[in-house]
Amino acid sequence: MNEAPGLKNAPWLKSGATSRVLKLLNSGGEQARVVGGAVRNALLDVPIGDVDIATTALPDEVIRRAKAAGIKSVPTGVEHGTVTLVIDAQPFEVTTLREDTETFGRKAKVAFGRDWAGDAHRRDFTINALSVGLDGVVHDYVGGLADIAARRVRFIGDPNQRIEEDFLRILRFFRIHAAFGAGEVDRAGYFACIRARAGLASLSAERVRMEIVKLLVADGAIPAVEAMTDGGLLQAIFGGVAYNGPFAAMIAAERALSLKGDAIRRLASLAVAVTEDARRLATRLRLSNTEARRLDSMGHRWWRLGGMDEAHAKRRLYRLGEDAYRDRLMLAWARSGDDATSPQWRELVTLPQRFRAPKFPLKAADFIARGIAEGPLLGHVLTLAEDAWLAADFPLDPAALRALADQAVARLARDGKP
């Protein structure tokens, strides 16, 4: 085992909710440590998200101690050894150390244990198997510290076996490399993922979506996605072509505009050429209704938006609304082949910052007063008037509006029923 004093001065271990949980479980012959992603992130000096804790204490003992200390406990996965403790509205998943007593291919008979090294060897990647106690000493049983230093994402033990245990680890391999790795992906892990890619079909759409969304917004998303495409992995997930060039162009455009990376926008650039692509992805990734509608909107005739003048762009902005306008323009830009410094695209995408379209000022009453009865004809004449109002560049003065209303009624009379 390797140890490093890397977190001895970490303030979150000295005080606060994390310290309180560790102190609660570090007595009476039991031990507790922070494990996994929180340790990894702290060593890499990136923000820490959820804090997971492993302990030698059995779940019933964790619950008993929490109750005695006035801490809320929730048996979220007690059959697997997990109890969630809530302190100051912050949840902590506390899991009793486990060990495999018998293995049967992908399945294993698990028992609670007290072996920290054995528990570390059951995890997926070396950089996720580090643990740290109240003293701030980092415990490393699998070479994770060296991989942290090298920004290398590597499976623990045999990559083929780790993947057979859970095919989601294929996606986690690329997602974690995109977030924390550097350089090329680990070759042994990469080839193991390619060999096992058929296993992706066994995963639920919800689990796949969770990993893909995180991967797409990671700092190293571009090389990770390229590696997945080269290995035939994205095609298996999306059921269609992956467009690496537009994906990289979308990220460059977002960065040029100082926009936060957006997973759905990036997904569109990577895998949506037409609306049929959007609908297929919505099903395969089990997107929310809001995400599915947004993806579908982006794929709808985005190719018509290139080369618009400002008057045309204003009409598109009015029709689509600010968010959908920006999304579709960004996709058109990413697929145009123009680079992220293009002043023409920047002007179009940033139009909502300079122009806010007014509401259409004419109402049904304006046409009822002109003799149009309520019903389909009223809706049609309103549409005619609105189209003319847009073409006239959004006039608001009463005389112009009266003229537009009169012209719409006259056109309706001339053309007859719609």
C-alpha positions in Angstrom: 0.0 0.0 0.0 1.1 3.5 -0.8 0.4 6.4 1.5 0.7 10.2 0.9 0.2 13.1 3.2 -1.6 14.9 0.4 -4.7 16.0 2.2 -3.5 16.5 5.8 -4.4 20.2 5.6 -7.7 19.7 3.8 -10.2 22.0 5.7 -13.2 19.8 4.8 -11.6 16.9 6.8 -10.9 19.1 9.8 -14.3 20.5 10.4 -17.8 20.6 8.9 -20.3 17.8 8.0 -17.7 15.4 6.5 -15.5 15.6 9.6 -18.6 15.0 11.8 -19.5 11.8 10.0 -16.0 10.4 10.2 -15.7 11.2 13.9 -19.1 9.5 14.5 -17.8 6.2 12.9 -14.2 6.3 14.0 -14.6 4.8 17.5 -15.4 1.6 19.3 -13.0 -0.4 17.1 -14.6 0.8 13.8 -13.0 2.9 11.1 -14.3 5.2 8.4 -12.7 6.9 5.4 -13.8 9.1 2.5 -13.5 7.1 -0.7 -13.7 7.5 -4.4 -14.4 10.7 -6.4 -14.1 13.1 -3.5 -10.5 12.0 -2.8 -9.7 12.0 -6.5 -11.0 15.5 -7.0 -9.3 16.9 -3.9 -6.0 15.6 -5.1 -6.6 17.1 -8.5 -7.7 20.4 -6.9 -11.1 20.4 -8.7 -14.4 20.9 -7.0 -15.7 18.1 -4.8 -19.2 16.9 -5.4 -20.8 14.1 -3.4 -18.7 12.7 -0.5 -19.0 8.9 -0.2 -17.7 7.2 3.0 -16.7 3.6 3.6 -16.7 2.0 7.0 -16.0 -1.2 8.8 -19.2 -0.7 10.8 -22.2 -2.7 9.8 -25.3 -0.9 8.6 -27.2 -1.4 11.8 -24.4 0.1 13.8 -24.2 3.1 11.4 -27.9 3.7 11.9 -27.7 3.2 15.7 -24.8 5.7 16.0 -26.6 8.2 13.8 -29.7 8.0 15.9 -27.8 8.5 19.1 -26.1 11.6 17.6 -29.4 13.1 16.4 -28.4 12.6 12.7 -31.0 11.5 10.1 -30.4 8.2 8.5 -32.1 6.7 5.4 -31.6 3.0 4.6 -31.2 3.7 0.8 -29.4 0.4 0.1 -29.1 -1.3 3.4 -29.1 -4.8 1.8 -25.9 -3.8 0.0 -24.5 -2.1 3.0 -25.4 1.5 2.2 -27.0 4.0 4.6 -27.4 7.7 3.7 -26.7 10.1 6.5 -28.0 13.7 6.2 -26.2 16.5 8.0 -27.0 20.2 7.4 -29.0 19.1 4.3 -25.9 17.4 2.9 -26.3 13.6 2.1 -23.4 11.2 2.8 -23.6 7.6 1.4 -22.0 5.4 4.0 -21.2 1.9 2.8 -19.8 -1.0 4.8 -16.7 -2.6 3.4 -17.5 -5.5 1.2 -15.6 -8.5 -0.2 -16.4 -11.2 -2.8 -16.7 -14.6 -1.2 -17.6 -16.4 -4.4 -17.6 -15.3 -8.0 -19.6 -16.6 -11.0 -18.5 -14.7 -14.1 -20.3 -11.4 -13.9 -22.0 -12.3 -10.6 -20.5 -12.4 -7.1 -21.6 -13.4 -3.7 -20.8 -10.4 -1.5 -20.2 -10.3 2.3 -19.4 -7.4 4.6 -15.8 -7.2 5.6 -13.0 -5.2 7.2 -10.4 -5.4 4.5 -9.6 -1.9 3.0 -7.3 -3.3 0.4 -9.9 -5.9 -0.7 -12.6 -3.2 -0.9 -10.3 -1.1 -3.1 -9.6 -3.9 -5.5 -13.4 -4.3 -6.1 -13.7 -0.8 -7.5 -13.4 0.2 -11.2 -10.5 2.6 -11.8 -7.3 3.2 -9.8 -8.0 6.9 -9.3 -11.4 6.0 -7.9 -10.0 3.5 -5.3 -8.2 6.0 -3.0 -9.3 6.6 0.5 -8.6 9.2 3.2 -9.3 9.3 6.9 -9.5 12.1 9.4 -5.7 12.3 9.6 -5.6 13.3 5.9 -3.4 10.4 4.9 -4.3 9.0 1.4 -4.4 5.2 1.2 -3.5 3.7 -2.1 -3.7 0.0 -2.7 -3.8 -0.1 -6.5 -1.4 2.5 -7.9 -4.0 5.3 -8.0 -1.6 8.1 -6.8 0.8 7.5 -9.7 -2.2 7.5 -12.1 -3.4 10.8 -10.5 0.0 12.3 -11.1 0.0 11.1 -14.7 -3.7 12.0 -15.3 -4.2 8.4 -16.4 -7.5 6.5 -16.1 -6.8 2.8 -15.7 -8.9 -0.2 -14.8 -8.0 -2.0 -11.6 -6.7 -5.5 -12.5 -7.9 -7.1 -15.7 -9.9 -4.6 -17.7 -11.9 -7.4 -19.3 -13.1 -8.7 -16.0 -13.9 -5.2 -14.7 -16.1 -4.5 -17.7 -17.8 -7.9 -17.5 -18.9 -7.0 -14.0 -20.7 -4.0 -15.3 -20.8 -2.9 -19.0 -21.5 0.7 -17.9 -17.8 0.9 -17.1 -17.2 1.2 -20.8 -18.9 4.6 -20.8 -17.4 5.5 -17.4 -13.9 4.8 -18.8 -14.3 7.5 -21.4 -16.3 9.9 -19.3 -13.8 9.9 -16.5 -10.9 10.2 -18.9 -12.6 13.2 -20.5 -13.0 14.8 -17.1 -9.7 13.9 -15.4 -7.4 12.3 -17.9 -4.7 13.6 -20.2 -3.2 12.4 -23.5 -4.5 9.2 -25.1 -6.7 6.8 -23.3 -5.1 3.8 -21.6 -4.6 1.2 -24.4 -5.4 -1.9 -22.4 -8.6 -0.4 -21.2 -9.5 1.0 -24.7 -9.1 -2.4 -26.4 -11.1 -4.1 -23.6 -13.9 -1.6 -24.2 -14.0 -2.3 -27.9 -14.0 -6.0 -27.4 -17.0 -5.7 -25.0 -19.0 -3.1 -26.9 -21.8 -5.5 -27.6 -22.5 -5.4 -23.9 -23.7 -1.8 -24.2 -27.0 -3.1 -25.6 -27.8 -4.6 -22.1 -27.7 -1.3 -20.3 -30.7 0.7 -19.5 -31.3 3.9 -21.5 -31.3 5.9 -18.2 -27.8 4.7 -17.2 -26.4 5.4 -20.7 -27.9 8.9 -20.8 -26.4 9.8 -17.4 -22.9 9.0 -18.6 -23.2 10.5 -22.0 -24.5 13.8 -20.7 -21.6 14.1 -18.3 -19.1 13.1 -20.9 -20.3 15.6 -23.5 -19.6 18.6 -21.2 -16.3 17.4 -19.8 -13.2 19.4 -20.6 -11.6 16.6 -22.6 -14.8 15.6 -24.4 -13.4 16.0 -28.0 -10.5 13.4 -27.8 -12.7 11.0 -25.7 -15.5 11.2 -28.3 -13.0 10.7 -31.2 -11.7 7.6 -29.4 -15.2 6.2 -28.9 -16.0 6.9 -32.6 -12.9 5.2 -33.8 -13.7 2.2 -31.6 -17.2 1.8 -32.9 -18.8 2.6 -29.6 -20.8 5.7 -30.4 -22.4 4.1 -33.3 -23.6 1.3 -31.0 -25.0 3.8 -28.6 -26.6 6.3 -31.0 -27.7 3.9 -33.7 -26.4 6.3 -36.3 -23.5 8.3 -37.5 -21.3 10.4 -35.2 -20.1 13.8 -36.6 -16.8 14.5 -34.8 -16.1 17.7 -36.8 -19.3 19.6 -36.0 -19.0 18.4 -32.3 -15.5 20.0 -32.1 -16.8 23.1 -33.9 -19.8 23.4 -31.4 -17.4 23.4 -28.5 -15.2 26.0 -30.1 -18.2 28.2 -30.8 -19.4 27.9 -27.2 -16.0 28.9 -25.9 -15.7 31.8 -28.3 -19.0 33.1 -27.0 -18.1 32.3 -23.4 -21.1 30.0 -23.2 -21.3 27.2 -20.7 -21.0 23.8 -22.3 -24.4 22.5 -23.0 -25.0 18.7 -23.3 -28.0 18.7 -25.5 -26.6 21.3 -27.8 -23.4 19.3 -28.1 -25.4 16.1 -28.6 -27.1 17.7 -31.5 -23.9 18.7 -33.1 -22.5 15.2 -32.7 -25.5 13.1 -33.8 -28.3 15.1 -35.3 -28.4 16.0 -39.0 -32.2 15.7 -39.4 -35.2 15.5 -37.0 -35.3 11.7 -37.5 -31.9 11.6 -35.7 -33.3 13.6 -32.9 -36.3 11.4 -32.4 -34.1 8.2 -32.4 -31.8 9.7 -29.8 -34.6 10.8 -27.6 -35.8 7.1 -27.5 -32.3 5.5 -27.2 -31.2 7.8 -24.4 -34.6 8.2 -22.7 -34.4 12.0 -22.9 -36.9 14.1 -20.9 -39.7 15.6 -22.9 -38.1 19.0 -22.7 -34.7 17.7 -23.9 -36.4 15.7 -26.7 -38.4 18.8 -28.0 -35.2 20.9 -27.9 -33.2 18.3 -29.8 -36.0 18.0 -32.4 -36.2 21.8 -32.8 -32.5 22.0 -33.4 -32.6 19.4 -36.1 -35.5 21.1 -38.0 -34.2 22.8 -41.1 -31.1 24.2 -39.4 -29.4 24.4 -42.9 -31.7 27.3 -43.8 -30.1 29.6 -41.3 -26.8 30.1 -43.0 -26.2 33.5 -44.7 -29.2 35.2 -43.3 -29.3 39.0 -43.3 -30.4 40.7 -40.0 -34.0 41.2 -41.1 -34.4 37.5 -41.8 -32.7 36.7 -38.5 -35.1 38.9 -36.6 -38.0 37.1 -38.1 -36.4 33.7 -37.1 -35.8 35.0 -33.6 -39.5 36.1 -33.4 -40.8 32.7 -34.6 -38.5 30.5 -32.5 -37.9 32.4 -29.3 -34.5 33.3 -27.9 -33.4 29.8 -26.7 -34.5 27.8 -29.7 -33.1 30.5 -32.0 -29.7 30.3 -30.4 -29.6 26.5 -30.3 -30.5 26.2 -34.0 -28.1 28.9 -35.1 -25.3 27.2 -33.1 -26.0 23.9 -34.8 -26.0 25.6 -38.2 -22.7 27.3 -37.3 -21.1 24.0 -36.2 -22.1 22.3 -39.4 -21.2 25.2 -41.7 -17.4 24.5 -41.8 -16.7 28.1 -40.7 -14.5 28.5 -37.7 -15.2 30.0 -34.3 -13.9 33.4 -35.2 -16.5 34.0 -37.9 -17.9 37.5 -37.4 -21.0 36.8 -39.4 -22.1 33.8 -37.3 -21.2 35.6 -34.1 -23.5 38.5 -35.2 -26.3 36.2 -35.9 -26.0 34.1 -32.7 -25.7 37.2 -30.5 -28.7 39.0 -32.1 -30.9 38.4 -29.0 -28.5 40.5 -27.0 -29.2 43.5 -29.3 -32.8 42.9 -30.3 -35.9 41.9 -28.5 -38.9 41.3 -30.8 -42.1 43.0 -29.8 -45.4 41.1 -29.4 -47.7 41.1 -32.4 -49.9 44.1 -31.7 -53.0 43.3 -33.7 -55.8 41.3 -32.0 -58.8 39.3 -33.1 -61.0 42.3 -32.1 -59.3 44.4 -34.8 -60.6 42.0 -37.5 -63.9 41.3 -35.9 -64.5 45.1 -36.2 -63.7 44.7 -39.9 -66.4 42.2 -40.4 -64.5 38.9 -40.0 -66.5 36.4 -38.0 -65.0 34.2 -35.3 -63.8 30.9 -36.7 -61.2 29.6 -39.1 -61.2 32.7 -41.3 -60.4 34.8 -38.3 -57.3 32.7 -37.5 -56.3 32.8 -41.2 -56.5 36.6 -41.4 -54.5 37.0 -38.2 -51.8 34.8 -39.8 -51.8 36.9 -43.0 -51.5 40.1 -40.9 -48.7 38.7 -38.8 -46.7 37.6 -41.8 -47.0 41.1 -43.3 -46.1 42.7 -40.0 -42.9 40.7 -39.9 -42.0 41.5 -43.5 -42.5 45.2 -42.7 -39.9 44.9 -39.9 -42.2 45.0 -36.8 -44.0 48.4 -37.2 -45.9 49.6 -34.1 -47.3 53.0 -35.2 -51.2 53.0 -35.4 -51.4 54.1 -39.0 -49.1 51.3 -40.2 -51.0 48.7 -38.2 -54.4 49.9 -39.6 -53.0 49.6 -43.1 -51.7 46.1 -42.4 -55.1 45.0 -41.0 -56.9 46.4 -44.0 -54.5 44.8 -46.4 -55.0 41.4 -44.7 -58.8 41.6 -44.9 -58.5 42.6 -48.5 -56.2 39.7 -49.3 -58.6 37.3 -47.6 -61.5 38.6 -49.6 -59.4 38.4 -52.8 -58.0 34.9 -52.2 -61.1 33.4 -50.6 -61.1 30.7 -47.9 -57.7 29.2 -46.9 
